[in-house]
Amino acid sequence: MTDAADATARLLDRFLTELRALAPVALWVHGSLAGGDYQEGRSDLDLIAVLEDPVSLATIRRLVRLHRRLRVDEPLAVKLHCSYMTPDTMAGDERSYITWAHNVLMKRPVTPVTRRELHAFGLVMHGKPPEDLLPPLQDRELKAFVVRDQKEYWRPAVDKARLWEQDVWVDLGMVTFARATVTLREGRLISKREALDLLPELGAPLDLVEDIRRRRYGDPAPHPDAWPSRRAQLTRGYLGPAIDGLVTAYDGFTRA
């Protein structure tokens, strides 16, 4: 954790200190911080905590109070997302886990991409490493998930025009497509920075890529009022055919 900025390190240290009251088996970091592409205040802090089974209602209430305390005292806590797994429920990617994200409690899966990140470059903040608890993920499972995600989540979203006037949809949609392309072609994961570098080679509009890059790594320059609508058109016009082509090329991974 020595490469993390001071505010990030302070938040993570406090989170672990408070979580120790629940005797966690492990606490792992994945995502941008683990992968070396973390931008403080812009990147999410993606964590996995492993607690002993069962996770009772009383434990869940304690977790909610913990996250709410952090949100009051630590500005970066709005970026902290944590899923709570247990040692006996870690096999397979179909199960949903208690997760704190976007300032609310929800249930969601720990995806094959997250599982591969944990095995490839996850950081251990506490306890046992991922390889001691988390079953390995086969390449075919990873690629099948990536195809389904592009086909069933992102491609239908492209048709919802209003979404694409929001920064988050543009940024994640474009970057996720580039990362999916590399995973399917080469079987490896890449960072968001690498994805942005790759997008022009994949035919993405250059002004769109630079808009995302400035927002993540620089100071976003003001745009004319018409830019969000124009950007939405560019994004949808690019992503629709691009996703269709990728899914057509690799849809065999989704078949048994």
C-alpha positions, 0 to 999 in steps of 0.5 A: 500500500506504499504507493497509495496517496496519503488520503487513500492510505488513511482511509484504507488503514481506518477501514481495516482497523474498524473491520478487525472487530468482525475478525475478517479472514482476509481483505483484498484490493483489486481494480485500479489501485491494485493494477497500478492505474489509481487516480485519487479522487477519480478511481474507485477503491475496490475491495473484497473482504472475507468474513466467517460464515454465516454473515448474520443480520447483526453483522450486516447492520454493523457493516452499514454503520461502519461504512456510514461512519467512514462516509461522514469522516473521510471524503474518499469513502464515497469511492470505497466499494467492498463485497463481503464473501465467506470461505464456503461460498467462493466457488462459481460466479453466479452467487451474489454477495452483500456489497457496499457500493455507491453509498448503499448496501446491495447484493451483487456477484463477484465477477470473473473479471474481479476473480482474475484480477485478484489472482493476477495482481490483487493486493493483500491488506490482511489475512490469507491471499486469494490463491488460498481461498478463491478457486482459480478461474479458467480462461474460457470462463473469463472470456464467456463472461466478457462476451455476455457482458458486452452482449447482454449489458452494454449492447442493450444500453447503447440503445438508451440514448439518454444514458450516454450524455452522462460522463460515467456511461461514456467513460466506462462503456468505451474503456470496457469495450477496449478491455474486453477486446484484449481479454478476448484476443489475448486472454489478459487484463489491461488497465484503463490507461492501456485501454485508452491508448488502444481505442484509437487503434480500434477505430474510436473517434479521437476527440472522444478518447481525448475527452475521456483521457482529460477527465481521468488524467488531466483537467477537463477543458470546458466544452460547448453546450452541444458537446454532451449530445454530440459526444453521446452520438459519437459514442453510440455510433461507435460502440453499437457496431463495435460491440456487434462485431466483437460478439459475433467474433467470440460468441462461441465462448458462451456456448457449452 
